[in-house]
Amino acid sequence: MLRNKVYAFVNAAVTSPLGYGKTFFHKVNPIDKLSVQQYCAGSARCLSNCQQRCDFNTSTTPNQLNELKTHSSQHYPSHSAPSINQFTTRSHNCGELRLTHVGQEVTLCGWLEFSRMNKFFTLRDGYGTVQALIPEDMCHKFNLDTLTFESILRVTGTVQSRPNGQTNRSMPTGGIEIHVSGLEVLNEAKKRLPIHVKDHNRAKENLRLEHRYIDLRSRDLQHNLRVRSQVIMKMRECMINEYGFVEVETPTLFRRTPGGAQEFVVPSRKPGHFYSLVQSPQQFKQMLMVGAIDRYFQIARCYRDESTRPDRQPEFTQLDIELSFTDREKVIELIEQVLMKSWPYSDNPIRGPFPRMALAEAMERFGSDKPDTRFGYELKNLSKLLGTQLTTPAGVRPKDFRVYGMLIRAEEAEKLPAALKKTLEEIAKKSNFCKFTQSKITPDWSAGPISRLLGKESAEALCEQLSLQSGDLLLLGWGKQTYVQNMMGRIRLAAYEALEKGNLVPTRQSHAHNFLWVVDFPMFSENEETGQIESTHHPFTAPHPDDAAAFNTDLKENIYNIRSLAYDLVWNGVEIGGGSIRIHNSQLQRMVLKDVLKIEHAHLHHLLDALESGAPPHGGFAIGLDRYVALLCNAASIREVIAFPKSLDGKDPLSKAPVPISDEEKRIYHIQVVE
């Protein structure tokens, strides 16, 4: 009866997703590699022109892959395992034992996960869990009932198959158990640990972050951190062994870079002089190009002092790449190859090249510069039909005025929760230079209240153009073009999330392969708060060759129409990386900084001097590894793929940093605290 009890076991072993090295990654069939290369070669030219409309199959069923269950029991092809037990006092780990090991004498080390009746217990380590049985004639030698869970044990015994009918098929080691002959308590855990290691009903996140050293034993974090390690390893192998890049470490302490986010300031012993922690290695990698390190990369640590969101941390990691004598097409092809070669799920490989879409089209159809193309419900531009009927919000010029609509058909609209209306109104309230309304279609809709807003004739024309039917829900927004596009993009996402929760539409699959390049960004944008001109990406981004001539004409008229050679990579509605071709001409770089952005550039003399010293054309890209791995692992937050992350407010619950410093330290660094 006791044997029939089902314990909660960690689904992890050397042959499971928690394994190392080749046991986790599978070699791609050479035929698959060939087909990818042929496909890239055959499609590169037709996709290089981003003016072509990018049509997505937004129907979920044919476009989605089956959801990848990271915790399911999977049978991976056998590979020679790395020697993960070498240099340790164990013979095996807790996740690797199988029926093929029956009869072998083994030594295991790990954490006591569960025990009962001083006879049965489970031992867990970072690779899995195994069940152990103390024989009747040995029970008097050990006393597990008084031993705290999470204590460290060394167990010696013989591998035996479980009795018929008592195999646990849900766990990799479910066919065997260890018959214990020796047990040693290496370190007993204290009573009443602050958190428990379990998959369900976990402690609140702040408490888990405070005791991260315990939380790291959980199945999810073990899986995520090992996936992260393997992906980065494969990226390194690809960059160095296949493409001949050189890994170069660049300084963390530097000086402030113009534009971008707020930087962390680091005091020095020289009064009034400070370092800044780098936002990225941008200037260094450009100077490496000047120095003939023409194929650079690094796994770079970067820092930004900004409010933390679920996909942001004050310190983060990126795969940083730069190369000389290249162009946009070649950088894009490189990134696609790196992602394909480092993709961790061989049973669902990704294929290139990825589709592309100009930013203008992405905003027009999806209301976002990182569109989620896993579903439809695209925006409809109704400006020609309704532009003269709606009141223009204050501060919006007629040439910038746009009207967009989104339609939810009656079958789904009738089942939407009432709370959605308030959610959409809250989104609209936070949007400047915009107005919004939602209207349910009735048989006499065009003659009802909507006629006061649109006029009866326009309402009837709208009914005909959109084929409106009774019960349909029309979401309508109007205002300044970029503002109303962004507002309607957020409304589109919120509406679809509500439809998903009600099981009214297909659920978006987290591992769908909806990769998308967004290109043709404007080189300059208007700051929404100050109205000043700023770089859309950063001040070192080169202009599109077709628009470069605008710098020789009246910039004031054309400033927001100049496109750049910037490109972002989006996966399932999340930006996972961005890059650009850089300005390599010092005269143009000075013009951008001084005449357009009005940035004092004396502190950039080192970079400007470098550009005058023989700078080759160059460009690059950076993949946000925290965000990318979080998507790979289907994690709710990037904090779930970082060993010791900061909390939502940017603090460290583990060490309580940031903390005050002593008066002596303040004196050394010439710091005076101003309340």
C-alpha positions in Angstrom: 0.0 0.0 0.0 2.8 2.3 0.9 4.5 1.5 -2.4 1.4 2.5 -4.3 1.7 6.1 -3.0 2.5 8.5 -5.8 5.1 11.0 -4.8 5.8 14.3 -6.6 9.0 13.7 -8.5 11.2 16.1 -10.4 11.0 15.2 -14.1 14.7 15.6 -14.7 17.6 13.5 -15.7 20.6 13.5 -17.9 18.4 12.5 -20.8 15.7 15.1 -19.9 15.6 18.9 -20.5 17.6 19.4 -17.3 20.6 17.5 -18.7 23.9 18.9 -19.8 25.5 19.3 -23.1 24.8 16.8 -25.9 22.2 15.1 -23.7 20.0 18.1 -24.1 20.9 19.4 -27.6 20.4 17.1 -30.5 22.4 17.2 -33.7 20.3 18.5 -36.6 20.0 16.1 -39.5 22.4 17.1 -42.3 19.5 17.1 -44.7 17.7 19.7 -42.5 20.8 21.9 -42.6 21.0 21.6 -46.4 17.4 22.5 -46.9 17.7 25.6 -44.6 20.7 26.8 -46.6 19.0 26.2 -49.9 15.9 27.9 -48.7 17.9 31.0 -47.5 19.8 31.2 -50.7 16.6 30.9 -52.8 14.6 33.4 -50.8 17.1 36.1 -49.8 16.6 38.3 -52.9 12.8 38.2 -52.8 12.7 39.2 -49.1 15.4 41.9 -49.2 12.9 44.4 -50.5 10.8 45.3 -47.5 8.3 47.4 -49.6 6.5 44.1 -50.4 3.5 43.6 -48.1 4.2 40.9 -45.5 1.0 38.8 -45.3 0.8 36.5 -42.3 -1.4 33.5 -41.8 -2.9 34.5 -38.5 -5.1 31.5 -38.3 -3.8 29.7 -35.2 -4.4 26.1 -36.1 -2.2 25.7 -39.2 0.3 28.3 -38.1 1.2 27.0 -34.6 3.4 24.2 -33.4 2.3 22.0 -30.6 3.0 23.5 -27.2 6.4 22.4 -26.0 6.0 21.1 -22.5 9.2 21.7 -20.8 8.4 19.4 -17.9 6.9 16.5 -19.8 8.6 13.1 -19.9 10.4 12.9 -23.2 12.7 10.3 -24.7 15.7 11.9 -26.2 18.2 10.2 -28.5 21.1 8.7 -26.7 24.4 10.6 -26.8 27.6 10.2 -25.0 27.0 12.1 -21.7 29.5 14.6 -20.3 31.3 13.4 -17.2 29.1 15.3 -14.8 30.0 12.9 -12.0 33.8 13.2 -12.5 35.7 14.9 -9.7 32.9 14.2 -7.2 32.4 11.6 -4.5 29.2 10.3 -6.1 29.1 7.5 -8.8 25.9 8.7 -10.4 23.4 11.6 -10.1 19.8 11.3 -8.9 18.3 11.6 -12.4 20.3 9.2 -14.5 19.6 5.7 -13.1 17.5 3.4 -15.3 16.7 -0.3 -15.6 20.0 -0.8 -17.4 21.7 0.0 -14.1 19.9 -2.8 -12.1 22.4 -4.7 -9.9 25.0 -1.9 -9.9 26.4 -0.6 -6.6 26.0 3.2 -6.6 26.7 6.2 -4.5 24.4 9.2 -4.7 24.5 12.7 -3.0 21.6 15.1 -2.7 18.8 16.7 -0.7 16.3 14.7 1.3 13.0 15.5 -0.4 10.6 13.2 1.3 10.6 10.4 3.8 8.1 8.1 5.5 8.1 5.4 8.2 11.9 5.5 8.3 11.8 3.3 5.3 11.0 5.1 2.1 12.6 8.4 1.0 13.4 10.3 -2.1 16.7 12.0 -2.9 16.9 15.0 -5.2 19.7 16.9 -6.9 20.0 19.2 -9.8 19.4 16.4 -12.3 16.4 14.7 -10.9 14.9 12.6 -8.1 15.3 8.9 -7.2 13.4 6.7 -4.8 15.3 4.8 -2.1 14.2 1.9 0.2 15.8 1.0 3.5 15.5 -2.8 3.9 13.7 -4.1 7.0 16.9 -5.5 8.5 18.6 -2.1 8.1 15.9 0.3 9.5 17.3 0.2 13.0 20.6 1.7 11.8 19.0 4.9 10.5 16.6 7.5 11.8 15.1 9.5 9.0 11.9 10.5 10.9 13.7 13.2 12.9 15.8 14.4 9.9 14.7 17.7 8.4 13.7 17.8 4.8 16.4 19.4 2.5 19.2 17.9 4.6 22.2 16.7 2.6 22.7 12.9 2.3 25.2 10.5 0.8 23.5 7.3 0.0 25.1 4.0 -1.0 23.1 1.1 -2.3 22.1 -1.3 -5.1 19.9 -0.4 -8.0 16.8 -2.6 -8.2 13.8 -2.7 -10.4 10.5 -1.7 -8.8 8.0 -4.5 -8.2 5.4 -5.2 -10.9 2.7 -2.6 -11.1 4.6 0.0 -9.1 6.5 1.7 -11.9 6.1 5.4 -12.1 6.1 6.2 -15.8 5.9 10.0 -15.2 9.5 10.2 -14.0 12.7 9.1 -15.7 13.9 7.1 -12.8 10.4 5.6 -12.1 11.4 2.1 -13.1 14.0 1.6 -10.4 14.7 2.2 -6.7 17.8 2.2 -4.5 18.1 -0.5 -1.9 20.1 1.3 0.7 23.2 -0.2 2.3 24.8 2.9 3.7 23.5 6.4 4.5 25.5 9.4 5.7 24.1 12.8 6.8 26.6 15.3 5.3 24.8 18.4 6.6 21.5 18.7 8.4 19.2 21.5 7.4 17.7 23.7 10.1 14.2 23.2 11.2 11.4 25.2 9.6 13.0 26.5 6.4 11.5 29.8 5.2 10.3 28.3 1.9 9.7 24.8 0.6 10.9 23.4 -2.7 7.7 22.4 -4.6 6.1 23.0 -7.9 2.7 24.1 -6.7 1.5 26.6 -4.1 5.0 28.2 -4.0 5.8 31.1 -1.7 5.4 34.6 -2.9 8.1 35.8 -5.2 9.8 38.3 -2.9 10.2 35.6 -0.2 11.6 33.2 -2.8 14.1 35.9 -4.0 15.1 36.6 -0.4 16.0 32.9 0.0 17.0 32.3 -3.6 19.6 29.7 -2.6 16.7 27.4 -1.7 14.5 28.4 -4.5 17.2 27.6 -7.0 16.6 23.9 -6.2 13.2 24.0 -7.8 12.5 22.2 -11.0 11.7 25.3 -13.0 14.8 27.2 -12.1 17.0 24.2 -12.6 15.6 23.7 -16.1 15.7 27.4 -17.0 19.3 28.0 -15.9 20.5 24.9 -17.7 18.7 25.8 -20.9 20.3 29.3 -20.7 23.7 27.7 -20.3 23.3 25.4 -23.2 21.9 28.1 -25.6 24.8 30.5 -24.7 27.3 27.7 -25.2 25.8 26.9 -28.7 25.9 30.5 -29.6 29.6 30.8 -28.6 30.4 27.6 -30.6 28.6 29.0 -33.6 30.2 32.4 -33.5 33.8 31.2 -32.9 34.0 27.8 -34.6 31.7 28.3 -37.6 31.9 32.0 -38.3 35.4 33.0 -37.0 34.3 35.7 -34.6 36.6 36.9 -31.8 35.2 37.2 -28.3 36.5 40.4 -26.8 35.7 41.7 -23.3 35.1 45.4 -23.1 35.1 47.7 -20.1 32.2 48.1 -17.7 33.4 51.4 -16.2 33.2 54.1 -18.9 31.7 57.6 -19.3 28.2 58.7 -20.1 26.8 57.9 -23.5 24.4 60.5 -25.0 20.9 59.4 -25.6 19.2 56.3 -24.3 18.3 55.3 -20.7 19.6 56.8 -17.5 23.0 55.3 -16.5 24.3 54.2 -13.2 26.9 56.6 -11.8 30.0 55.2 -10.1 32.1 57.6 -7.8 35.9 57.8 -8.0 38.4 59.0 -5.5 38.9 62.2 -7.6 36.5 64.8 -6.3 33.6 65.5 -8.6 34.6 62.8 -11.1 32.5 59.8 -11.9 32.3 56.8 -14.1 29.2 55.4 -15.7 28.3 51.8 -16.1 27.8 51.0 -19.8 24.4 50.7 -21.2 26.0 48.6 -23.9 29.4 48.1 -25.5 28.3 50.3 -28.5 31.2 52.7 -28.7 33.8 50.0 -27.9 32.6 47.6 -30.6 32.7 50.4 -33.2 36.3 51.2 -32.2 37.1 47.5 -32.4 36.0 47.7 -36.1 38.4 50.6 -36.6 41.1 48.5 -35.0 40.6 45.7 -37.5 38.9 43.3 -35.1 36.4 42.9 -37.9 34.3 40.1 -36.4 33.6 40.8 -32.7 31.2 39.3 -30.2 30.8 38.9 -26.4 28.3 37.9 -23.9 28.0 41.4 -22.5 26.7 42.6 -19.1 24.8 45.9 -19.5 23.3 48.3 -17.0 20.4 50.8 -17.1 19.0 52.8 -14.2 15.3 52.7 -15.2 12.1 51.5 -13.7 11.9 47.7 -13.8 9.2 45.9 -15.7 8.6 42.2 -16.1 10.9 42.1 -19.1 13.6 44.5 -17.6 16.3 44.4 -15.1 18.8 47.1 -14.0 21.6 44.7 -15.1 21.1 42.4 -18.0 22.9 40.2 -20.5 23.1 40.3 -24.3 24.8 38.6 -27.1 26.6 41.5 -28.6 27.8 41.3 -32.2 29.6 43.7 -34.6 31.3 43.1 -38.0 32.9 45.1 -40.7 32.3 45.3 -44.5 28.8 44.2 -44.2 25.2 45.4 -44.8 21.8 44.9 -43.4 21.0 41.8 -45.4 24.1 40.0 -44.2 23.7 40.9 -40.6 20.1 39.6 -40.7 21.2 36.4 -42.3 23.9 35.9 -39.6 21.5 36.4 -36.7 19.0 33.9 -38.3 21.8 31.3 -38.6 22.9 31.8 -35.0 19.4 31.4 -33.7 18.8 28.3 -35.9 22.0 26.6 -34.8 21.5 27.4 -31.1 17.8 26.5 -31.0 17.4 24.0 -28.1 14.3 22.1 -29.4 15.4 19.7 -32.2 12.0 18.2 -32.5 10.6 21.7 -33.4 13.4 23.4 -35.3 13.0 26.9 -36.6 13.5 27.7 -40.3 14.8 30.8 -42.0 14.7 33.3 -43.5 12.2 35.0 -41.2 9.6 37.3 -42.8 10.1 41.1 -42.8 7.8 44.0 -42.4 8.4 47.7 -42.6 7.6 49.6 -39.4 4.9 51.7 -41.2 3.1 48.5 -42.1 3.4 47.0 -38.7 1.9 50.1 -37.1 -0.8 50.3 -39.7 -1.9 46.7 -39.3 -1.1 45.9 -35.7 -0.6 49.2 -33.9 2.8 48.0 -32.6 6.5 48.1 -33.5 6.7 44.5 -32.2 3.5 43.0 -33.6 2.2 39.7 -32.3 1.3 37.9 -35.6 -0.1 34.8 -34.0 -3.6 36.1 -34.3 -5.6 38.3 -36.6 -8.0 41.1 -35.5 -5.9 43.6 -37.5 -6.6 47.3 -37.4 -8.7 49.0 -40.2 -7.7 52.4 -41.4 -10.9 54.4 -41.6 -9.4 57.8 -42.0 -10.8 58.4 -45.5 -14.3 57.4 -44.5 -14.5 59.1 -41.1 -11.7 61.6 -41.1 -14.0 64.6 -41.8 -16.7 63.5 -39.4 -14.8 63.1 -36.1 -13.6 66.0 -34.0 -9.8 66.3 -34.1 -8.3 66.2 -30.6 -6.5 69.4 -29.4 -2.9 69.6 -30.5 -3.2 67.4 -33.5 -2.5 68.7 -37.0 -4.9 67.7 -39.8 -2.1 65.9 -41.7 -1.4 63.8 -38.6 -5.0 62.9 -38.0 -6.0 59.2 -38.4 -8.9 56.9 -37.6 -8.6 53.2 -36.9 -11.1 50.5 -36.1 -11.2 47.0 -34.9 -14.1 44.6 -35.2 -15.2 41.7 -32.9 -18.0 39.7 -34.5 -21.2 39.0 -32.6 -20.4 35.3 -31.8 -17.4 36.3 -29.7 -18.6 39.8 -28.6 -21.7 38.5 -26.9 -19.6 36.4 -24.5 -17.0 39.0 -23.6 -16.8 39.9 -19.9 -18.3 43.2 -18.8 -14.9 44.2 -17.3 -13.3 44.4 -20.7 -15.1 47.7 -21.3 -13.5 49.3 -18.3 -10.1 47.9 -19.3 -10.2 49.4 -22.8 -11.4 52.7 -21.4 -8.4 52.8 -19.0 -6.0 52.2 -22.0 -7.6 55.1 -23.8 -7.3 57.4 -20.8 -3.6 56.9 -20.7 -3.2 57.8 -24.4 -2.5 61.4 -25.3 -3.9 63.1 -28.4 -6.4 60.3 -28.8 -10.1 59.5 -28.4 -11.8 56.2 -28.2 -15.3 54.7 -28.3 -16.7 51.2 -28.3 -20.1 50.6 -29.9 -22.3 47.5 -30.1 -24.1 47.1 -33.4 -27.9 47.0 -33.3 -30.5 46.7 -36.1 -31.0 50.5 -36.1 -27.4 51.3 -35.2 -26.7 53.9 -37.9 -29.7 56.0 -36.8 -28.9 55.6 -33.1 -26.4 57.5 -30.8 -23.5 56.7 -33.1 -25.0 59.1 -35.7 -24.3 62.0 -33.4 -20.6 61.1 -33.5 -20.3 60.0 -37.1 -23.3 61.3 -38.9 -26.0 58.9 -40.3 -24.5 58.7 -43.8 -21.0 57.9 -42.5 -22.4 55.4 -40.1 -24.3 53.7 -43.0 -21.2 53.7 -45.2 -19.1 52.2 -42.3 -21.8 49.5 -41.9 -21.4 48.6 -45.6 -17.6 48.8 -45.7 -17.1 46.5 -42.6 -20.2 44.3 -43.3 -21.4 45.1 -39.7 -24.1 42.8 -38.3 -26.2 43.0 -35.3 -24.3 42.0 -32.1 -20.9 43.0 -33.5 -18.6 45.1 -31.4 -16.8 48.1 -33.0 -13.7 49.5 -31.3 -12.9 52.9 -32.8 -10.0 55.2 -32.1 -8.9 58.5 -33.6 -6.2 61.1 -33.0 -2.6 61.8 -33.8 -1.2 59.0 -36.0 1.5 57.3 -34.0 -0.4 57.9 -30.7 -3.7 56.4 -31.9 -1.9 53.5 -33.6 -0.2 52.6 -30.3 -3.4 53.0 -28.4 -5.3 50.7 -30.8 -2.4 48.2 -30.7 -2.8 47.9 -26.9 -6.5 47.6 -27.3 -6.1 44.8 -29.8 -3.9 42.9 -27.4 -6.3 43.4 -24.4 -9.3 42.4 -26.4 -7.7 39.2 -27.7 -6.5 38.3 -24.1 -10.1 38.6 -23.0 -11.2 36.4 -25.9 -8.6 33.8 -24.9 -9.6 33.7 -21.3 -13.2 33.0 -22.4 -12.0 30.2 -24.7 -13.6 32.1 -27.6 -10.6 32.0 -29.8 -7.6 29.7 -30.2 -5.0 30.1 -27.5 -1.7 31.6 -28.7 1.1 29.0 -28.5 4.1 30.2 -26.6 6.5 28.3 -28.9 4.9 29.3 -32.2 7.6 30.2 -34.7 6.3 33.7 -35.5 9.6 35.4 -35.9 9.5 38.8 -37.7 12.1 41.4 -38.8 10.8 44.9 -38.4 12.8 47.3 -40.7 12.7 50.8 -42.1 12.5 52.6 -38.8 12.6 56.4 -38.9 16.0 57.7 -38.0 14.5 60.4 -35.7 11.4 60.6 -33.6 9.6 63.2 -31.6 9.8 62.8 -27.8 6.2 62.4 -26.6 6.8 64.4 -23.4 9.2 67.2 -24.6 8.5 67.3 -28.3 12.2 67.4 -29.0 13.9 65.4 -31.7 15.6 62.2 -30.6 17.1 59.1 -32.2 14.7 56.3 -32.7 17.4 53.8 -31.9 20.7 55.6 -31.0 22.7 58.4 -32.5 25.2 56.1 -34.2 22.6 54.5 -36.6 23.2 55.2 -40.3 20.5 56.6 -42.6 18.9 54.5 -45.3 20.8 55.1 -48.6 17.6 56.1 -50.4 17.0 58.9 -47.8 20.6 60.1 -47.1 20.2 63.0 -49.6 17.7 64.6 -47.2 20.6 65.7 -45.0 21.6 68.0 -47.8 18.2 69.7 -48.1 15.8 71.3 -45.6 16.0 68.9 -42.6 13.1 70.5 -40.7 10.7 69.4 -43.4 12.0 65.9 -43.9 13.4 65.1 -40.5 10.8 62.5 -39.5 10.7 60.9 -43.0 14.3 59.9 -43.0 14.5 56.1 -42.6 17.4 54.4 -40.9 19.2 51.1 -41.4 18.0 49.8 -38.1 16.3 46.5 -37.7 14.5 44.7 -34.8 13.8 41.0 -34.4 10.4 40.2 -32.9 9.2 36.8 -31.6 5.6 36.3 -30.8 5.1 40.0 -30.1 8.2 40.4 -28.0 11.3 42.2 -29.2 14.3 39.9 -28.6 17.0 42.0 -30.2 17.9 45.0 -32.3 20.7 46.4 -34.4 21.7 48.7 -37.2 24.3 49.6 -39.8 26.4 52.3 -38.1 27.5 55.7 -39.3 31.2 55.3 -40.2 31.7 58.8 -41.6 32.8 61.3 -38.9 31.4 64.3 -40.7 27.9 62.8 -40.9 28.2 61.6 -37.3 29.0 65.2 -36.1 26.1 66.6 -38.1 23.7 64.1 -36.5 24.9 64.9 -33.0 25.3 68.7 -33.3 22.8 69.9 -35.9 20.0 67.4 -35.5 20.0 66.1 -31.9 21.7 69.2 -30.4 23.9 66.9 -28.3 27.2 68.3 -27.0 29.7 65.8 -28.4 33.1 66.9 -27.0 33.1 63.9 -24.7 32.8 61.6 -27.8 36.1 62.9 -29.3 37.6 59.4 -29.0 34.9 57.8 -31.2 34.8 60.7 -33.7 38.6 60.6 -33.9 38.4 56.9 -34.6 35.9 57.4 -37.4 38.4 59.8 -39.0 41.2 57.2 -38.7 40.0 54.8 -41.3 36.7 53.3 -40.2 35.3 50.5 -42.4 31.5 50.2 -43.0 30.2 48.2 -40.1 27.0 47.1 -38.4 25.8 44.8 -35.7 23.1 43.4 -33.5 22.4 42.5 -29.9 20.1 39.7 -28.6 18.6 40.3 -25.2 19.5 36.9 -23.7 17.4 37.2 -20.6 14.2 37.9 -22.6 15.0 35.4 -25.3 15.7 32.5 -22.8 12.5 33.5 -20.9 10.5 32.9 -24.1 12.3 29.7 -24.8 11.5 28.4 -21.3 7.9 29.8 -21.3 8.8 31.7 -18.1 6.5 34.4 -16.8 9.3 36.8 -16.2 13.0 37.2 -17.0 13.6 36.9 -13.3 12.8 33.2 -13.8 15.9 32.7 -16.0 18.4 34.7 -13.9 20.1 33.1 -10.9 20.0 36.2 -8.7 17.7 38.8 -10.1 16.5 42.1 -8.7 12.9 42.5 -7.6 10.3 44.6 -9.5 11.5 47.8 -7.8 15.2 47.2 -8.7 16.2 46.1 -5.2 18.0 42.9 -4.1 15.8 41.0 -1.6 18.7 38.6 -0.9 21.4 41.1 0.3 19.0 44.1 0.8 21.0 46.2 -1.6 21.2 49.1 -2.3 22.3 50.0 1.3 23.8 53.0 3.0 27.5 53.3 3.2 29.7 54.5 6.1 30.8 58.1 6.7 34.4 56.9 6.0 33.4 55.5 2.6 31.6 58.8 1.8 34.7 60.7 2.7 36.9 58.5 0.5 34.6 59.1 -2.5 33.8 62.7 -1.7 30.1 62.0 -1.4 27.6 64.2 0.5 24.0 63.0 0.8 21.4 65.6 0.0 18.0 64.8 1.4 
